[in-house]
């Protein structure tokens, strides 16, 4: 993807004690996933990271791989996303991270409010945030009847046996109709996990790595020329309460096939969220900040939120 001119940089931001702005670091996704990158950066500071989030009670077995392939294969074809405005010929401009990303660190009270709202709706925080993000993105960037497909990374550490330093990320393809309810979205995610979609996708990822770089480049170029695009990626890297670490945020890379990158994580009782847009969507600060602000407002039902608070 990098050879094809695509963004492969995962973004990591740390707000140290007493600071108001994050210090940003980029790590290539071919070396680090979100969890691995966080562990690497924290350990590089001498912080003690004994355990990282793992997948519970879900091992990669032959049966689960076969069952997962049945769920995965129908989504393996080229998909085209409808957008209100898009410029596929837009040139990528190299900008510092703080000019490419919008972020917000919720207070502890706001974080608890979101957790309470998710419980009240009978869904996980992950489903709750994705539902509100999807509603905002579809309202601002897509025609009213457009369906969406989000890539939701799945950390498979604990489910596969491989070196702890290697990437352990699969994904779910979460299809959303224009009139989906939050409960339906949550049930869709739960259903994909039960069907083992992430294991089918994991098998596909490992198979793709055996193609070799030249064949993979041709594969990516062919799909790009056919106009492939999912809506984007939404990643939740979990809860990290590492003493002395400050507050952290992450954001996925945004290649043209996944032109919206958004994420959340929680450190020391405060949740941080991020968003960035691919340049073909017009990654201007006003559009990006408008999406972020609307995402915050819709997630915090009981509190007003103004542009100046971002």
MIBA-255825 format. One record per residue (C-alpha): residue in one letter; x, z, y. Coordinates in steps of 0.25 Angstrom, whole numbers, plus 5000, padded with zeros to 4 digits. Each point is the difference from the previous one (the first is absolute). Layout:
% residues N
ATOM, code, X, Z, Y
ATOM, A, X, Z, Y
...
//
This chain:
% residues 310
ATOM, code, X, Z, Y
ATOM, X, 5000, 5000, 5000
ATOM, X, 5011, 5003, 5009
ATOM, X, 5007, 4987, 4998
ATOM, X, 4986, 4993, 5003
ATOM, X, 5001, 5007, 5014
ATOM, X, 4990, 5011, 4996
ATOM, X, 5000, 5015, 5005
ATOM, X, 5005, 5009, 4988
ATOM, X, 5003, 5012, 5008
ATOM, X, 4993, 5013, 4997
ATOM, X, 5000, 5009, 5013
ATOM, X, 5002, 5015, 5000
ATOM, X, 4999, 5009, 5012
ATOM, X, 5004, 5015, 5001
ATOM, X, 4995, 5009, 5012
ATOM, X, 5010, 5011, 5000
ATOM, X, 4997, 5014, 5004
ATOM, X, 4998, 5000, 5016
ATOM, X, 5000, 4985, 5001
ATOM, X, 4987, 4992, 5004
ATOM, X, 5005, 4986, 4995
ATOM, X, 5004, 4995, 4986
ATOM, X, 5014, 4996, 4997
ATOM, X, 4998, 4987, 4992
ATOM, X, 5007, 4995, 4988
ATOM, X, 4998, 4987, 4992
ATOM, X, 5003, 4998, 4985
ATOM, X, 4999, 4987, 4992
ATOM, X, 4988, 5000, 4991
ATOM, X, 5008, 4994, 4989
ATOM, X, 5009, 5013, 4999
ATOM, X, 4989, 5010, 5004
ATOM, X, 4986, 5003, 4999
ATOM, X, 4993, 5010, 5009
ATOM, X, 5002, 5012, 4991
ATOM, X, 5014, 4996, 4997
ATOM, X, 5004, 4997, 5014
ATOM, X, 4995, 5014, 5005
ATOM, X, 5007, 5007, 4989
ATOM, X, 5013, 4992, 5003
ATOM, X, 4999, 5003, 5015
ATOM, X, 4997, 5015, 4999
ATOM, X, 5011, 5002, 4990
ATOM, X, 5010, 4993, 5009
ATOM, X, 4997, 5011, 5010
ATOM, X, 5003, 5010, 4990
ATOM, X, 4986, 5004, 4998
ATOM, X, 4996, 5005, 4986
ATOM, X, 4990, 4991, 4994
ATOM, X, 4998, 5005, 4985
ATOM, X, 4987, 4992, 4997
ATOM, X, 4993, 4988, 5005
ATOM, X, 4986, 4996, 4998
ATOM, X, 4997, 4995, 4986
ATOM, X, 4989, 4993, 4992
ATOM, X, 4993, 5011, 4992
ATOM, X, 4994, 4998, 4986
ATOM, X, 5002, 4985, 5000
ATOM, X, 5011, 4994, 4991
ATOM, X, 5004, 4985, 4999
ATOM, X, 4996, 4996, 4986
ATOM, X, 4998, 4987, 4993
ATOM, X, 4985, 5002, 5000
ATOM, X, 4999, 5004, 5015
ATOM, X, 5008, 4988, 5003
ATOM, X, 4991, 4990, 4993
ATOM, X, 4988, 5006, 5006
ATOM, X, 5006, 5000, 5013
ATOM, X, 5003, 4985, 4999
ATOM, X, 4985, 4997, 4998
ATOM, X, 4998, 5007, 5014
ATOM, X, 5012, 4994, 5006
ATOM, X, 4999, 4985, 4996
ATOM, X, 4987, 4997, 5007
ATOM, X, 5007, 5004, 5014
ATOM, X, 5013, 4992, 4997
ATOM, X, 4996, 4987, 5006
ATOM, X, 5002, 4996, 5015
ATOM, X, 4990, 5007, 5009
ATOM, X, 4998, 4996, 5015
ATOM, X, 4995, 5010, 5010
ATOM, X, 4991, 4996, 5012
ATOM, X, 5005, 5005, 5013
ATOM, X, 4994, 4998, 5014
ATOM, X, 5013, 4996, 5006
ATOM, X, 5013, 4996, 4993
ATOM, X, 5013, 4992, 5003
ATOM, X, 5007, 4996, 4987
ATOM, X, 5011, 4994, 5008
ATOM, X, 5003, 5012, 5009
ATOM, X, 5015, 5003, 5000
ATOM, X, 5005, 5013, 4995
ATOM, X, 5007, 5008, 5012
ATOM, X, 5010, 5011, 4996
ATOM, X, 4995, 5013, 5007
ATOM, X, 5004, 5014, 4999
ATOM, X, 4990, 5008, 4991
ATOM, X, 4994, 5008, 5012
ATOM, X, 4995, 4986, 5005
ATOM, X, 4994, 4996, 4987
ATOM, X, 4993, 5012, 4995
ATOM, X, 4989, 5010, 5005
ATOM, X, 4999, 5014, 4995
ATOM, X, 4992, 5013, 5001
ATOM, X, 5003, 5014, 4995
ATOM, X, 4987, 5008, 4998
ATOM, X, 5000, 5014, 5004
ATOM, X, 4998, 5010, 4988
ATOM, X, 4986, 5002, 5005
ATOM, X, 4997, 4985, 5000
ATOM, X, 5007, 4999, 4986
ATOM, X, 4991, 5010, 4995
ATOM, X, 4988, 4993, 5006
ATOM, X, 5003, 4987, 4993
ATOM, X, 5002, 5008, 4987
ATOM, X, 4986, 5007, 5002
ATOM, X, 4993, 4986, 5003
ATOM, X, 5006, 4994, 4988
ATOM, X, 4995, 5011, 4991
ATOM, X, 4987, 5000, 5006
ATOM, X, 4999, 4985, 4997
ATOM, X, 5004, 5002, 4986
ATOM, X, 5013, 4992, 5001
ATOM, X, 5015, 5002, 5001
ATOM, X, 5007, 5000, 5013
ATOM, X, 5006, 4987, 4996
ATOM, X, 4987, 4993, 4998
ATOM, X, 4995, 5006, 5013
ATOM, X, 5011, 4995, 5009
ATOM, X, 5000, 4986, 4993
ATOM, X, 4985, 4999, 5002
ATOM, X, 5001, 5003, 5015
ATOM, X, 5013, 4991, 5002
ATOM, X, 4992, 4989, 4993
ATOM, X, 4988, 5001, 5009
ATOM, X, 5009, 5000, 5012
ATOM, X, 5008, 4988, 4996
ATOM, X, 4988, 4992, 4995
ATOM, X, 4993, 5002, 5013
ATOM, X, 5012, 4997, 5009
ATOM, X, 5007, 4989, 4993
ATOM, X, 4990, 4993, 4990
ATOM, X, 4987, 4992, 5001
ATOM, X, 4988, 5009, 4996
ATOM, X, 4998, 4995, 4986
ATOM, X, 5015, 5000, 4996
ATOM, X, 5003, 5007, 4987
ATOM, X, 5013, 5008, 4999
ATOM, X, 5011, 5003, 4990
ATOM, X, 5009, 5011, 5002
ATOM, X, 5013, 5003, 4992
ATOM, X, 5000, 5015, 4997
ATOM, X, 5014, 5004, 4995
ATOM, X, 5000, 5009, 4987
ATOM, X, 5012, 5009, 4998
ATOM, X, 5003, 4999, 4985
ATOM, X, 5011, 5011, 4999
ATOM, X, 4997, 5008, 4988
ATOM, X, 4992, 4989, 4993
ATOM, X, 5012, 4991, 4997
ATOM, X, 5014, 5004, 4995
ATOM, X, 5011, 4994, 5009
ATOM, X, 5011, 5005, 5010
ATOM, X, 4995, 5009, 5011
ATOM, X, 5007, 4991, 5010
ATOM, X, 4993, 4988, 4997
ATOM, X, 4987, 4995, 5006
ATOM, X, 4987, 5005, 4993
ATOM, X, 4989, 4994, 5008
ATOM, X, 4988, 4992, 4994
ATOM, X, 4987, 4997, 5008
ATOM, X, 4985, 4998, 4999
ATOM, X, 4993, 4988, 5006
ATOM, X, 4988, 5007, 5007
ATOM, X, 4989, 4990, 5003
ATOM, X, 4991, 5004, 5011
ATOM, X, 4987, 4993, 5004
ATOM, X, 4995, 5000, 5014
ATOM, X, 4989, 5010, 4997
ATOM, X, 5008, 5009, 4991
ATOM, X, 4997, 5015, 5001
ATOM, X, 5010, 5011, 4999
ATOM, X, 4996, 5004, 4987
ATOM, X, 5000, 4986, 4994
ATOM, X, 5014, 4999, 5005
ATOM, X, 5005, 5013, 4994
ATOM, X, 4993, 4996, 4987
ATOM, X, 5007, 4986, 5000
ATOM, X, 5014, 5007, 5001
ATOM, X, 4996, 5010, 4989
ATOM, X, 4995, 4989, 4991
ATOM, X, 5013, 4992, 5002
ATOM, X, 5008, 5012, 4996
ATOM, X, 4992, 5002, 4988
ATOM, X, 5001, 4986, 4996
ATOM, X, 5015, 5001, 5001
ATOM, X, 5001, 4989, 5011
ATOM, X, 5013, 5006, 5005
ATOM, X, 5006, 4998, 4986
ATOM, X, 4996, 4986, 4999
ATOM, X, 5006, 4998, 5014
ATOM, X, 5013, 5007, 4996
ATOM, X, 5001, 4991, 4988
ATOM, X, 4999, 4988, 5010
ATOM, X, 5010, 5006, 5009
ATOM, X, 5010, 5002, 4989
ATOM, X, 4997, 4986, 4995
ATOM, X, 5002, 4994, 5014
ATOM, X, 5014, 5006, 5001
ATOM, X, 5004, 4992, 4988
ATOM, X, 4997, 4987, 5006
ATOM, X, 5013, 5000, 5008
ATOM, X, 5002, 4998, 5015
ATOM, X, 4999, 4985, 5001
ATOM, X, 4987, 5000, 4992
ATOM, X, 4994, 5012, 5008
ATOM, X, 5004, 4993, 5013
ATOM, X, 4992, 4987, 4996
ATOM, X, 4988, 5009, 4995
ATOM, X, 4999, 5007, 5013
ATOM, X, 5002, 4988, 5009
ATOM, X, 4989, 4993, 4992
ATOM, X, 4990, 5011, 5001
ATOM, X, 5003, 5001, 5015
ATOM, X, 4998, 4985, 5002
ATOM, X, 4986, 5002, 4993
ATOM, X, 4997, 5010, 5011
ATOM, X, 5000, 5013, 4991
ATOM, X, 4996, 5013, 5007
ATOM, X, 4995, 5013, 4996
ATOM, X, 4995, 5009, 5011
ATOM, X, 5012, 5009, 5000
ATOM, X, 5006, 5013, 4994
ATOM, X, 4995, 5014, 5001
ATOM, X, 5010, 5010, 4994
ATOM, X, 4998, 5015, 4998
ATOM, X, 5014, 5007, 4997
ATOM, X, 4994, 5014, 4998
ATOM, X, 5003, 5014, 5005
ATOM, X, 5015, 5003, 5003
ATOM, X, 5002, 5015, 5003
ATOM, X, 5016, 5000, 5001
ATOM, X, 5005, 5012, 5007
ATOM, X, 5007, 4996, 5013
ATOM, X, 4996, 4985, 4999
ATOM, X, 4991, 4999, 5012
ATOM, X, 4989, 4990, 5000
ATOM, X, 5001, 4986, 4994
ATOM, X, 4992, 4987, 5000
ATOM, X, 5002, 4987, 4992
ATOM, X, 4995, 4986, 5001
ATOM, X, 5000, 4989, 4991
ATOM, X, 5007, 4986, 5002
ATOM, X, 4991, 4989, 5005
ATOM, X, 5003, 4986, 4994
ATOM, X, 4990, 4989, 5003
ATOM, X, 4992, 5002, 4987
ATOM, X, 4998, 5015, 5004
ATOM, X, 4999, 4999, 5015
ATOM, X, 4995, 5014, 5003
ATOM, X, 5008, 5012, 4996
ATOM, X, 4995, 5014, 5001
ATOM, X, 5003, 5013, 4994
ATOM, X, 4998, 5015, 5000
ATOM, X, 5007, 5012, 4995
ATOM, X, 4999, 5015, 5003
ATOM, X, 5012, 5010, 5003
ATOM, X, 4998, 5015, 5003
ATOM, X, 4985, 4998, 5001
ATOM, X, 5000, 4989, 5010
ATOM, X, 4997, 4986, 4996
ATOM, X, 5006, 4988, 5006
ATOM, X, 4995, 4986, 5000
ATOM, X, 5006, 4986, 5004
ATOM, X, 4997, 4986, 5002
ATOM, X, 5007, 4987, 5002
ATOM, X, 4996, 4985, 5001
ATOM, X, 5006, 4987, 4995
ATOM, X, 5004, 4992, 5012
ATOM, X, 4990, 4989, 4996
ATOM, X, 4989, 5009, 5004
ATOM, X, 5006, 5003, 5014
ATOM, X, 5007, 5013, 4998
ATOM, X, 4998, 5004, 5014
ATOM, X, 5000, 5015, 5004
ATOM, X, 4986, 4999, 5005
ATOM, X, 4994, 4994, 4988
ATOM, X, 5007, 5009, 4991
ATOM, X, 4997, 5013, 5008
ATOM, X, 4986, 4996, 5001
ATOM, X, 4999, 5000, 4985
ATOM, X, 5007, 5013, 4998
ATOM, X, 4992, 5007, 5011
ATOM, X, 4987, 4995, 4993
ATOM, X, 5005, 5004, 4987
ATOM, X, 5002, 5014, 5005
ATOM, X, 4987, 5001, 5007
ATOM, X, 4992, 4996, 4988
ATOM, X, 5008, 5010, 4991
ATOM, X, 4998, 5011, 5009
ATOM, X, 4985, 5001, 5001
ATOM, X, 4998, 5012, 5008
ATOM, X, 5011, 4998, 5011
ATOM, X, 5001, 4990, 5011
ATOM, X, 5013, 4992, 5001
ATOM, X, 5006, 4993, 5012
ATOM, X, 5010, 4989, 5001
ATOM, X, 5010, 5010, 5007
ATOM, X, 5000, 5009, 4988
ATOM, X, 5008, 4990, 4992
//
